[in-house]
Amino acid sequence: MGDVAENLAVIRERMAASCRRAGRDVSDVELMVVSKTFGADRVREAIEAGQVLFGESKQQEAEPKIAELPGGLRWHFIGHLQRNKVRKVLSLFEAFHSVDSLRLAQHMNQVAEQLGLVPSVFLQVDVASEETKFGFDSEELRSSMESLLSLSHLKILGLMAIPPEEDTAEQARRWFAKVRETRDRLAAEFGVPLSGLSMGMSGDYEIAIEEGSTMVRVGSAVFGKRLYPAKHA
Ligand SMILES: *Cc1c(COP(=O)(O)O)cnc(C)c1O
């Protein structure tokens, strides 16, 4: 691994190449740098290389980090969200990538209304119906969609997914395609754009972009291997 600025330059170039292959505009895909487990000093290296958008997965870790770093950065929450943390995280983050149940969405909507906020959210889909994964399965999402769309204090940008781990990035392609197809069906049926697709991580962001991702969430390819695991808690 080279330094952060070098890694970011390589990733941005590869993202642009994926866009060219897919006939997409580079401005249609954003790079979120996932800074979980890495300290503020490492994040500063990314900021110096021009990065503004960061992702964190735990409120306890993110809160002091965000406070220590300059204002004007964009912070997205990507971890599993517990109801008792909603009030705290709503004022720290501009977007939430892992809204995984109607009950959570309704609670977020209620608290957001009290706080006078309208956070952006992605609906997390469990695209492979894995027992151990958080997220709506496709049918559940369809049956919840009308209620979700009625929540006036959530801005639903689209879908997010963490596909099953595969041996090669190419094998993940079908899952990314499935997320996009799920989105296309919902968008047509409910007459909403759902234009955001949050998918693709360090090992597979290029494939995710070819399949329609509008935001890739990349951590270890920027900062190197995480020394301790950060579970989605
Ligand atoms: C940790 C994490 C990432 C980044 O993973 P890398 O493989 O290090 O790029 C992306 N998305 C979510 C939801 C994560 O928890």
The ligand as an SDF file (V2000), in Angstrom:
LIG
                    3D

 15 15  0  0  0  0  0  0  0  0999 V2000
  -16.3720   -1.3340    6.1680 C   0  0  0  0  0  0  0  0  0  0  0  0
  -17.4090   -1.0810    5.1610 C   0  0  0  0  0  0  0  0  0  0  0  0
  -17.0620   -0.7080    3.8410 C   0  0  0  0  0  0  0  0  0  0  0  0
  -15.6250   -0.5840    3.3530 C   0  0  0  0  0  0  0  0  0  0  0  0
  -15.0500   -1.8340    3.1780 O   0  0  0  0  0  0  0  0  0  0  0  0
  -13.6200   -1.9860    2.4530 P   0  0  0  0  0  0  0  0  0  0  0  0
  -13.6380   -3.3860    1.9750 O   0  0  0  0  0  0  0  0  0  0  0  0
  -12.5860   -1.7150    3.4670 O   0  0  0  0  0  0  0  0  0  0  0  0
  -13.6020   -1.0300    1.3290 O   0  0  0  0  0  0  0  0  0  0  0  0
  -18.0850   -0.4490    2.9580 C   0  0  0  0  0  0  0  0  0  0  0  0
  -19.3820   -0.5400    3.3190 N   0  0  0  0  0  0  0  0  0  0  0  0
  -19.7590   -0.9030    4.5570 C   0  0  0  0  0  0  0  0  0  0  0  0
  -21.1960   -0.9810    4.8850 C   0  0  0  0  0  0  0  0  0  0  0  0
  -18.7840   -1.1940    5.5100 C   0  0  0  0  0  0  0  0  0  0  0  0
  -19.1680   -1.5480    6.7490 O   0  0  0  0  0  0  0  0  0  0  0  0
  1  2  1  0
  2  3  1  0
  2 14  2  0
  3  4  1  0
  3 10  2  0
  4  5  1  0
  5  6  1  0
  6  7  2  0
  6  8  1  0
  6  9  1  0
 10 11  1  0
 11 12  2  0
 12 13  1  0
 12 14  1  0
 14 15  1  0
M  END
$$$$
